[in-house]
Amino acid sequence: MNKILGFIDSISLWNARIFQWLCVALVLLLSYEVMMRYVFNAPTIWVMQTSMMVGGSLIVMGWSYVHQQQAHVRVDVVYGRLSTKWRSMVNTVGALVFFFPFVGFLVYRAAIQAEYSLRMGERMSETAWYPPVFPMRVVVLVGLSLFLLQGIAQFVRDVQTLSKGKSDD
């Protein structure tokens, strides 16, 4: 079981190492737009859509890493004072009640939208550039699927902590 959990963690880590470079791409894109707009008085049409796609991809592909690192925003007034076993109890109940139903539904809807977008050749109509939508829809599906997979790994660890009193990590 620990090998499977370690493999899931390694997927999240490698995913983060690859997609962290989108931060550089996003800064370069936005710097280009600022320069074109304010220095040359020639704003671009394509940079806004591209930067939204790059930024969205960065966020979606980072969810599994953030979850793996336990770095999501929490209200630590109570949670931070709990013992490891009670934290695992809160995480387990939260996963069953909130995480799995919500993220599972999002993966389901993302799969439907990605399939539709691929089949229909969907394009963004907000600009004259008309970029295809399917790459972003597929990225959202992949990112949510990795997030769900990492959530499953965390759930297994929390159940191990509850059953054994500690995690096998």
NUMAR-651028 format. One record per atom (N, C-alpha, C): atom name; x, y, z; residue in three letters. Coordinates in steps of 0.05 Angstrom, whole numbers, plus 5000, padded with zeros to 4 digits. Example, Ala and Ser with C-alpha at 12.3 -4.5 7.8 and 13.67 -1.06 7.14 Angstrom:
BEGIN
N  5264  4886  5156  ALA .
CA  5246  4910  5156  ALA .
C  5264  4934  5156  ALA .
N  5257  4955  5142  SER .
CA  5273  4979  5143  SER .
C  5258  5001  5157  SER .
***
This chain:
BEGIN
N  5016  4976  5000  MET .
CA  5000  5000  5000  MET .
C  5017  5025  5000  MET .
N  5039  5024  5015  ASN .
CA  5056  5048  5016  ASN .
C  5070  5054  4990  ASN .
N  5075  5034  4974  LYS .
CA  5086  5039  4947  LYS .
C  5066  5053  4929  LYS .
N  5041  5045  4931  ILE .
CA  5020  5059  4915  ILE .
C  5018  5088  4924  ILE .
N  5017  5092  4951  LEU .
CA  5015  5119  4961  LEU .
C  5039  5136  4953  LEU .
N  5062  5124  4955  GLY .
CA  5087  5138  4946  GLY .
C  5086  5145  4917  GLY .
N  5075  5127  4901  PHE .
CA  5073  5132  4872  PHE .
C  5054  5155  4866  PHE .
N  5032  5156  4880  ILE .
CA  5013  5178  4877  ILE .
C  5027  5204  4885  ILE .
N  5041  5204  4907  ASP .
CA  5056  5228  4916  ASP .
C  5076  5237  4895  ASP .
N  5090  5217  4883  SER .
CA  5110  5224  4863  SER .
C  5097  5236  4838  SER .
N  5073  5227  4832  ILE .
CA  5059  5240  4809  ILE .
C  5053  5269  4815  ILE .
N  5044  5274  4839  SER .
CA  5038  5302  4847  SER .
C  5063  5319  4847  SER .
N  5085  5308  4857  LEU .
CA  5111  5323  4858  LEU .
C  5121  5328  4830  LEU .
N  5121  5308  4812  TRP .
CA  5131  5313  4785  TRP .
C  5112  5332  4770  TRP .
N  5087  5330  4775  ASN .
CA  5068  5348  4762  ASN .
C  5074  5377  4770  ASN .
N  5080  5381  4796  ALA .
CA  5087  5408  4805  ALA .
C  5113  5418  4793  ALA .
N  5133  5400  4791  ARG .
CA  5159  5408  4780  ARG .
C  5156  5416  4750  ARG .
N  5138  5403  4736  ILE .
CA  5134  5409  4708  ILE .
C  5118  5435  4705  ILE .
N  5096  5436  4719  PHE .
CA  5078  5459  4715  PHE .
C  5086  5484  4730  PHE .
N  5106  5483  4747  GLN .
CA  5115  5508  4760  GLN .
C  5126  5527  4739  GLN .
N  5135  5517  4717  TRP .
CA  5146  5534  4696  TRP .
C  5124  5551  4682  TRP .
N  5099  5544  4686  LEU .
CA  5078  5561  4676  LEU .
C  5078  5588  4690  LEU .
N  5089  5589  4714  CYS .
CA  5091  5615  4728  CYS .
C  5110  5634  4711  CYS .
N  5131  5623  4702  VAL .
CA  5150  5638  4685  VAL .
C  5136  5647  4659  VAL .
N  5122  5628  4647  ALA .
CA  5108  5635  4622  ALA .
C  5087  5657  4627  ALA .
N  5073  5655  4649  LEU .
CA  5052  5675  4655  LEU .
C  5065  5702  4660  LEU .
N  5087  5703  4674  VAL .
CA  5100  5729  4679  VAL .
C  5110  5741  4652  VAL .
N  5121  5724  4635  LEU .
CA  5131  5733  4609  LEU .
C  5108  5744  4592  LEU .
N  5086  5729  4591  LEU .
CA  5063  5737  4576  LEU .
C  5052  5764  4585  LEU .
N  5049  5767  4611  LEU .
CA  5037  5791  4622  LEU .
C  5057  5815  4619  LEU .
N  5083  5809  4622  SER .
CA  5103  5830  4617  SER .
C  5102  5840  4588  SER .
N  5099  5821  4570  TYR .
CA  5097  5828  4542  TYR .
C  5073  5846  4537  TYR .
N  5050  5839  4549  GLU .
CA  5026  5854  4545  GLU .
C  5029  5882  4557  GLU .
N  5041  5884  4580  VAL .
CA  5045  5911  4593  VAL .
C  5063  5928  4575  VAL .
N  5084  5916  4565  MET .
CA  5103  5931  4548  MET .
C  5089  5940  4522  MET .
N  5074  5922  4510  MET .
CA  5060  5929  4485  MET .
C  5039  5950  4490  MET .
N  5025  5948  4512  ARG .
CA  5003  5967  4518  ARG .
C  5013  5994  4526  ARG .
N  5033  5995  4544  TYR .
CA  5040  6021  4555  TYR .
C  5065  6033  4543  TYR .
N  5083  6017  4532  VAL .
CA  5107  6028  4519  VAL .
C  5102  6034  4490  VAL .
N  5090  6015  4476  PHE .
CA  5085  6018  4447  PHE .
C  5057  6026  4440  PHE .
N  5039  6028  4459  ASN .
CA  5011  6035  4455  ASN .
C  4998  6017  4433  ASN .
N  5005  5992  4436  ALA .
CA  4994  5972  4416  ALA .
C  4986  5947  4431  ALA .
N  4963  5948  4446  PRO .
CA  4955  5924  4461  PRO .
C  4949  5901  4443  PRO .
N  4953  5877  4454  THR .
CA  4948  5853  4438  THR .
C  4921  5841  4444  THR .
N  4911  5825  4426  ILE .
CA  4885  5811  4430  ILE .
C  4890  5784  4443  ILE .
N  4911  5771  4435  TRP .
CA  4915  5743  4443  TRP .
C  4926  5739  4471  TRP .
N  4940  5759  4482  VAL .
CA  4954  5754  4507  VAL .
C  4934  5750  4530  VAL .
N  4912  5764  4531  MET .
CA  4893  5761  4553  MET .
C  4883  5732  4554  MET .
N  4873  5722  4531  GLN .
CA  4863  5695  4530  GLN .
C  4884  5674  4537  GLN .
N  4908  5678  4526  THR .
CA  4930  5660  4531  THR .
C  4938  5660  4560  THR .
N  4940  5684  4572  SER .
CA  4947  5686  4600  SER .
C  4926  5674  4618  SER .
N  4901  5676  4611  MET .
CA  4879  5663  4626  MET .
C  4882  5633  4625  MET .
N  4888  5622  4601  MET .
CA  4891  5593  4598  MET .
C  4916  5583  4614  MET .
N  4938  5598  4612  VAL .
CA  4962  5590  4626  VAL .
C  4958  5592  4656  VAL .
N  4946  5614  4666  GLY .
CA  4940  5617  4694  GLY .
C  4921  5596  4705  GLY .
N  4900  5590  4689  GLY .
CA  4881  5570  4697  GLY .
C  4894  5542  4699  GLY .
N  4912  5537  4679  SER .
CA  4926  5511  4679  SER .
C  4944  5509  4703  SER .
N  4958  5530  4710  LEU .
CA  4976  5531  4733  LEU .
C  4960  5525  4758  LEU .
N  4937  5537  4762  ILE .
CA  4921  5533  4786  ILE .
C  4911  5504  4787  ILE .
N  4899  5495  4766  VAL .
CA  4887  5468  4765  VAL .
C  4908  5446  4769  VAL .
N  4930  5449  4756  MET .
CA  4951  5428  4758  MET .
C  4966  5429  4784  MET .
N  4962  5451  4799  GLY .
CA  4976  5453  4825  GLY .
C  4960  5442  4848  GLY .
N  4934  5436  4844  TRP .
CA  4917  5427  4866  TRP .
C  4927  5402  4879  TRP .
N  4935  5382  4864  SER .
CA  4944  5357  4875  SER .
C  4969  5360  4892  SER .
N  4988  5377  4883  TYR .
CA  5012  5382  4898  TYR .
C  5006  5397  4924  TYR .
N  4989  5417  4923  VAL .
CA  4981  5431  4947  VAL .
C  4968  5413  4967  VAL .
N  4951  5395  4957  HIS .
CA  4938  5375  4975  HIS .
C  4958  5356  4987  HIS .
N  4977  5347  4970  GLN .
CA  4998  5329  4980  GLN .
C  5015  5341  5001  GLN .
N  5020  5367  4998  GLN .
CA  5037  5382  5018  GLN .
C  5021  5391  5042  GLN .
N  4995  5386  5042  GLN .
CA  4977  5395  5064  GLN .
C  4978  5426  5067  GLN .
N  4979  5440  5044  ALA .
CA  4983  5469  5044  ALA .
C  4957  5484  5038  ALA .
N  4934  5471  5037  HIS .
CA  4909  5486  5032  HIS .
C  4904  5504  5056  HIS .
N  4890  5525  5051  VAL .
CA  4883  5544  5072  VAL .
C  4863  5530  5091  VAL .
N  4869  5532  5117  ARG .
CA  4852  5521  5137  ARG .
C  4848  5542  5159  ARG .
N  4827  5538  5174  VAL .
CA  4823  5554  5198  VAL .
C  4837  5538  5221  VAL .
N  4861  5547  5227  ASP .
CA  4877  5532  5246  ASP .
C  4872  5538  5275  ASP .
N  4851  5554  5281  VAL .
CA  4845  5560  5309  VAL .
C  4839  5535  5324  VAL .
N  4825  5517  5313  VAL .
CA  4818  5491  5326  VAL .
C  4835  5469  5315  VAL .
N  4837  5466  5288  TYR .
CA  4850  5444  5275  TYR .
C  4879  5442  5283  TYR .
N  4893  5464  5285  GLY .
CA  4921  5464  5292  GLY .
C  4927  5454  5320  GLY .
N  4907  5454  5337  ARG .
CA  4911  5446  5365  ARG .
C  4903  5417  5370  ARG .
N  4892  5404  5349  LEU .
CA  4884  5376  5352  LEU .
C  4907  5357  5351  LEU .
N  4904  5334  5363  SER .
CA  4924  5313  5360  SER .
C  4923  5301  5332  SER .
N  4943  5286  5325  THR .
CA  4945  5274  5299  THR .
C  4921  5256  5293  THR .
N  4913  5241  5313  LYS .
CA  4890  5223  5310  LYS .
C  4864  5239  5305  LYS .
N  4860  5261  5319  TRP .
CA  4836  5277  5315  TRP .
C  4837  5292  5289  TRP .
N  4860  5300  5280  ARG .
CA  4863  5313  5254  ARG .
C  4855  5293  5232  ARG .
N  4864  5268  5236  SER .
CA  4857  5247  5216  SER .
C  4827  5242  5216  SER .
N  4815  5244  5239  MET .
CA  4785  5240  5241  MET .
C  4771  5263  5226  MET .
N  4780  5288  5230  VAL .
CA  4768  5311  5217  VAL .
C  4773  5308  5186  VAL .
N  4797  5300  5178  ASN .
CA  4803  5297  5150  ASN .
C  4786  5275  5137  ASN .
N  4782  5253  5152  THR .
CA  4767  5230  5141  THR .
C  4738  5238  5138  THR .
N  4726  5250  5158  VAL .
CA  4698  5259  5156  VAL .
C  4695  5280  5134  VAL .
N  4714  5299  5133  GLY .
CA  4713  5320  5113  GLY .
C  4715  5308  5085  GLY .
N  4732  5288  5081  ALA .
CA  4735  5275  5055  ALA .
C  4710  5261  5047  ALA .
N  4698  5246  5065  LEU .
CA  4673  5232  5059  LEU .
C  4649  5250  5054  LEU .
N  4647  5271  5069  VAL .
CA  4624  5289  5067  VAL .
C  4627  5310  5045  VAL .
N  4651  5321  5043  PHE .
CA  4655  5343  5025  PHE .
C  4673  5337  5001  PHE .
N  4697  5327  5006  PHE .
CA  4717  5325  4985  PHE .
C  4708  5306  4963  PHE .
N  4703  5281  4969  PHE .
CA  4697  5261  4949  PHE .
C  4671  5267  4933  PHE .
N  4649  5275  4946  PRO .
CA  4626  5282  4930  PRO .
C  4631  5306  4912  PRO .
N  4643  5327  4923  PHE .
CA  4647  5352  4907  PHE .
C  4668  5348  4885  PHE .
N  4691  5337  4891  VAL .
CA  4712  5334  4870  VAL .
C  4703  5312  4851  VAL .
N  4690  5291  4861  GLY .
CA  4680  5270  4843  GLY .
C  4660  5282  4822  GLY .
N  4642  5299  4832  PHE .
CA  4623  5312  4814  PHE .
C  4638  5330  4794  PHE .
N  4658  5345  4803  LEU .
CA  4673  5362  4785  LEU .
C  4688  5346  4763  LEU .
N  4699  5323  4771  VAL .
CA  4713  5306  4751  VAL .
C  4693  5296  4731  VAL .
N  4670  5287  4740  TYR .
CA  4648  5278  4722  TYR .
C  4641  5300  4702  TYR .
N  4635  5324  4712  ARG .
CA  4627  5346  4695  ARG .
C  4650  5354  4676  ARG .
N  4674  5354  4686  ALA .
CA  4697  5361  4669  ALA .
C  4701  5341  4647  ALA .
N  4696  5316  4652  ALA .
CA  4698  5295  4631  ALA .
C  4677  5300  4610  ALA .
N  4653  5306  4618  ILE .
CA  4631  5312  4599  ILE .
C  4639  5336  4582  ILE .
N  4648  5358  4595  GLN .
CA  4655  5382  4580  GLN .
C  4679  5378  4562  GLN .
N  4699  5363  4571  ALA .
CA  4722  5358  4554  ALA .
C  4714  5342  4529  ALA .
N  4698  5321  4533  GLU .
CA  4689  5305  4511  GLU .
C  4672  5322  4491  GLU .
N  4655  5338  4501  TYR .
CA  4638  5356  4484  TYR .
C  4656  5375  4469  TYR .
N  4675  5387  4482  SER .
CA  4693  5407  4470  SER .
C  4709  5394  4448  SER .
N  4719  5370  4453  LEU .
CA  4735  5355  4432  LEU .
C  4717  5348  4409  LEU .
N  4693  5338  4414  ARG .
CA  4675  5330  4393  ARG .
C  4666  5353  4376  ARG .
N  4660  5375  4388  MET .
CA  4648  5398  4374  MET .
C  4669  5417  4363  MET .
N  4694  5414  4370  GLY .
CA  4715  5433  4361  GLY .
C  4710  5461  4373  GLY .
N  4702  5462  4398  GLU .
CA  4694  5487  4412  GLU .
C  4717  5507  4411  GLU .
N  4710  5532  4407  ARG .
CA  4729  5554  4406  ARG .
C  4719  5577  4424  ARG .
N  4738  5592  4435  MET .
CA  4731  5615  4452  MET .
C  4723  5638  4433  MET .
N  4700  5649  4439  SER .
CA  4690  5670  4421  SER .
C  4693  5698  4431  SER .
N  4707  5701  4453  GLU .
CA  4711  5728  4465  GLU .
C  4729  5746  4449  GLU .
N  4746  5734  4433  THR .
CA  4765  5750  4417  THR .
C  4765  5742  4388  THR .
N  4777  5758  4372  ALA .
CA  4779  5751  4343  ALA .
C  4799  5728  4339  ALA .
N  4814  5721  4359  TRP .
CA  4834  5700  4357  TRP .
C  4821  5673  4355  TRP .
N  4799  5668  4369  TYR .
CA  4784  5643  4370  TYR .
C  4802  5619  4376  TYR .
N  4815  5619  4399  PRO .
CA  4831  5595  4406  PRO .
C  4814  5571  4413  PRO .
N  4823  5547  4408  PRO .
CA  4808  5524  4416  PRO .
C  4805  5521  4446  PRO .
N  4782  5511  4455  VAL .
CA  4777  5508  4483  VAL .
C  4785  5481  4494  VAL .
N  4786  5461  4477  PHE .
CA  4790  5433  4486  PHE .
C  4816  5430  4502  PHE .
N  4839  5443  4495  PRO .
CA  4863  5439  4512  PRO .
C  4858  5447  4541  PRO .
N  4845  5469  4545  MET .
CA  4839  5478  4573  MET .
C  4820  5459  4587  MET .
N  4800  5450  4572  ARG .
CA  4781  5431  4584  ARG .
C  4795  5404  4592  ARG .
N  4813  5395  4576  VAL .
CA  4828  5371  4582  VAL .
C  4846  5375  4606  VAL .
N  4859  5398  4607  VAL .
CA  4877  5405  4630  VAL .
C  4860  5405  4655  VAL .
N  4837  5417  4655  VAL .
CA  4819  5417  4678  VAL .
C  4812  5389  4687  VAL .
N  4806  5372  4668  LEU .
CA  4799  5344  4674  LEU .
C  4823  5329  4686  LEU .
N  4846  5332  4674  VAL .
CA  4871  5319  4685  VAL .
C  4877  5330  4713  VAL .
N  4876  5356  4716  GLY .
CA  4882  5368  4742  GLY .
C  4863  5359  4764  GLY .
N  4838  5359  4758  LEU .
CA  4818  5349  4777  LEU .
C  4822  5319  4783  LEU .
N  4828  5304  4763  SER .
CA  4833  5275  4767  SER .
C  4857  5270  4785  SER .
N  4878  5286  4781  LEU .
CA  4902  5283  4798  LEU .
C  4895  5292  4827  LEU .
N  4879  5313  4829  PHE .
CA  4870  5322  4856  PHE .
C  4855  5301  4870  PHE .
N  4836  5288  4856  LEU .
CA  4821  5266  4867  LEU .
C  4839  5243  4876  LEU .
N  4858  5236  4858  LEU .
CA  4876  5214  4865  LEU .
C  4892  5221  4890  LEU .
N  4902  5245  4892  GLN .
CA  4917  5253  4916  GLN .
C  4899  5253  4940  GLN .
N  4874  5261  4937  GLY .
CA  4854  5260  4959  GLY .
C  4850  5232  4968  GLY .
N  4849  5213  4950  ILE .
CA  4846  5185  4957  ILE .
C  4870  5176  4974  ILE .
N  4894  5183  4965  ALA .
CA  4919  5176  4980  ALA .
C  4918  5188  5008  ALA .
N  4910  5213  5011  GLN .
CA  4908  5225  5037  GLN .
C  4887  5212  5054  GLN .
N  4865  5204  5042  PHE .
CA  4844  5190  5056  PHE .
C  4854  5163  5067  PHE .
N  4869  5149  5051  VAL .
CA  4880  5123  5060  VAL .
C  4899  5128  5083  VAL .
N  4916  5148  5082  ARG .
CA  4934  5154  5104  ARG .
C  4919  5161  5129  ARG .
N  4897  5177  5126  ASP .
CA  4882  5184  5150  ASP .
C  4868  5160  5162  ASP .
N  4858  5142  5145  VAL .
CA  4846  5117  5156  VAL .
C  4867  5100  5169  VAL .
N  4891  5099  5158  GLN .
CA  4913  5084  5171  GLN .
C  4919  5096  5199  GLN .
N  4920  5122  5200  THR .
CA  4925  5136  5225  THR .
C  4904  5129  5246  THR .
N  4879  5129  5237  LEU .
CA  4857  5123  5255  LEU .
C  4858  5094  5264  LEU .
N  4864  5076  5246  SER .
CA  4863  5047  5253  SER .
C  4888  5038  5269  SER .
N  4911  5049  5262  LYS .
CA  4935  5041  5275  LYS .
C  4946  5060  5296  LYS .
N  4934  5084  5296  GLY .
CA  4944  5104  5314  GLY .
C  4966  5121  5302  GLY .
N  4976  5113  5279  LYS .
CA  4996  5128  5265  LYS .
C  4996  5120  5235  LYS .
N  5007  5137  5218  SER .
CA  5010  5131  5190  SER .
C  5035  5115  5185  SER .
N  5035  5099  5164  ASP .
CA  5058  5082  5157  ASP .
C  5080  5098  5143  ASP .
N  5077  5124  5139  ASP .
CA  5097  5140  5124  ASP .
C  5123  5141  5140  ASP .
***
